[in-house]
Amino acid sequence: MLLSTTSLVVFLGFVAYDVWPTGVSVIGVLVVLMMLLQFIMYAMHQFSVSASHIWTAGRDVMGKVVPGFRSLTSVHGG
């Protein structure tokens, strides 16, 4: 099924390229960029989650070292 679908898409791509090469090239680049965008967004999400974990861990350590530090940096004041 994968081979059949891939063959059909490649054939239709060749036919479309014969009719309008510039349009097919531009749309192809846009499709590739949109496919890469999901990985860029996933990487940004993972970075923000890891930064949040590092901030929380650092705040917990500082809370043990400096009395009152945890309550000063918490969002809810508790």
C-alpha positions in Angstrom: 0.0 0.0 0.0 2.9 2.4 0.8 4.6 1.6 -2.5 1.3 2.1 -4.4 0.6 5.4 -2.8 4.1 6.7 -3.2 4.1 5.7 -6.9 0.8 7.5 -7.5 2.0 10.7 -5.7 5.3 10.7 -7.7 3.4 10.1 -11.0 1.0 13.0 -10.2 3.9 15.2 -9.2 5.6 14.5 -12.5 2.5 15.3 -14.5 1.9 18.5 -12.5 5.6 19.5 -13.0 5.3 19.1 -16.7 2.3 21.6 -16.7 3.7 24.2 -14.2 7.2 23.6 -12.9 7.5 26.8 -10.8 4.2 26.2 -9.0 5.1 22.7 -8.1 8.5 23.7 -6.8 7.0 26.5 -4.7 4.3 24.3 -3.3 6.8 21.5 -2.6 9.0 23.9 -0.6 6.0 25.1 1.4 5.0 21.5 2.2 8.5 20.7 3.4 8.6 23.8 5.5 5.2 23.0 7.1 6.4 19.4 7.8 9.5 20.7 9.5 7.5 23.2 11.5 6.1 20.5 13.6 9.5 19.4 14.7 10.6 23.0 15.4 7.5 23.5 17.6 8.1 20.2 19.4 11.7 21.2 20.1 10.6 24.6 21.5 8.0 22.8 23.7 10.6 20.4 25.0 13.0 23.2 25.7 10.4 25.2 27.7 9.4 22.2 29.7 13.0 21.3 30.6 13.7 25.0 31.5 10.6 24.9 33.8 11.9 21.8 35.5 15.3 23.3 36.0 13.8 26.5 37.4 11.6 24.5 39.9 14.6 22.3 40.9 16.8 25.4 41.4 14.1 27.1 43.5 13.7 24.0 45.7 17.5 23.9 46.3 17.6 27.6 47.1 14.6 27.2 49.4 16.6 24.8 51.5 19.7 27.0 51.5 18.2 30.5 51.9 15.2 30.7 54.3 12.2 32.3 52.7 13.6 32.1 49.1 10.9 29.7 48.0 8.0 31.9 49.2 9.6 34.9 47.5 9.8 33.2 44.1 6.6 31.3 44.1 3.8 32.4 41.8 1.0 32.1 44.4 3.1 33.5 47.3 2.9 30.3 49.3 
